[in-house]
Amino acid sequence: MSENETKKVDPTAFGLFLVAAVSFPLALFFLIGDEDAVFELAPLAIVIGFLIAGVAYLAWKAGSNFGFTVFGLVAAAVFLTGYGALGFFGNLGFAVLFILTVIWSIMAKTPLTLTLILVFTTLIFLFVALNSWQGDDIYKTLAGVSALLNFLATAYLGLALASEGKIPAI
């Protein structure tokens, strides 16, 4: 590569690490946190939502329709979660949209880990919606477990992509 050429960097690993950075504290909040902890998570979610929007833009610049769309949805969902603007219908709406991304991921034959991340993301929004509707602690626990699994999967795939093949992407 000559000095004048620039290598395009795939923003996916960075985006996955950002999702992991919000998924872990979210898991802790649902599994062991108290209600006041949501005020600690809100600024984190808002900032990470903006950063993920930047990743969506970079995915668009790199020509990735899937990356642009999914990271754009994630950015909106994370930002609106931090802003406290979703409620039952908003969370349910994002759950439905993420179901569509799961179907798209399967059709596009993306790595299994990515499809699982989208499944876990769907479950987080579904369980948060059900919790806001029913107020049952089981939905908080299920959202927490889903967020923890999301953290593990996003951290793994982010590491696999960032290591450029040294860790296999499943």
C-alpha positions, 0 to 999 in steps of 0.5 A, spaced: 500 500 500 502 506 497 503 512 502 497 516 498 492 510 499 488 509 505 486 502 508 478 503 510 477 500 517 471 496 518 467 499 524 464 493 526 468 491 532 468 498 535 460 498 534 460 491 538 465 494 543 460 499 544 454 495 545 458 491 550 459 497 554 452 498 555 450 491 555 454 489 561 452 495 566 444 494 563 445 486 565 448 488 572 442 494 573 437 488 571 440 483 575 442 486 582 441 494 581 436 498 585 431 503 581 436 509 583 441 506 578 437 507 572 440 515 573 447 512 573 445 508 566 442 514 563 448 518 561 452 512 559 446 510 554 445 517 551 453 518 550 454 510 547 447 511 543 451 517 539 457 513 538 454 508 535 450 512 531 457 514 528 459 507 527 452 507 523 455 512 519 462 509 518 458 503 516 454 507 511 461 510 508 464 503 508 458 500 503 455 496 509 447 496 508 446 491 514 451 494 518 448 501 517 441 499 518 443 495 524 447 500 528 442 505 526 437 501 530 441 500 535 443 507 536 436 509 536 434 504 541 440 505 546 439 513 546 432 513 547 433 508 552 438 513 556 433 518 555 427 514 558 423 515 552 421 508 550 416 505 555 412 499 553 410 501 546 417 503 544 420 497 547 415 493 543 416 496 537 424 495 537 423 488 539 419 487 533 424 491 529 430 487 531 426 480 530 426 483 523 434 484 523 434 477 526 431 474 519 435 479 515 441 476 519 439 469 517 438 470 510 444 474 509 448 468 512 452 472 517 456 469 523 452 465 528 454 470 533 451 476 530 445 473 529 445 471 536 447 478 538 440 480 535 436 475 538 439 477 545 437 484 543 430 482 541 429 479 548 432 485 552 427 490 549 421 484 549 422 483 556 423 490 558 416 492 554 413 486 558 416 488 565 413 495 564 406 492 562 406 487 567 411 490 572 413 482 574 420 481 577 421 475 572 421 480 566 427 484 569 431 478 571 430 475 564 432 482 561 438 482 565 440 475 563 439 477 556 443 483 557 449 479 560 448 474 554 449 480 549 455 482 553 458 476 552 457 475 545 458 482 543 465 482 547 467 475 543 465 477 536 468 484 537 475 481 539 474 476 534 473 482 529 479 486 532 484 480 532 483 480 525 482 472 524 487 470 531 480 469 534 475 465 530 469 469 529 463 463 530 
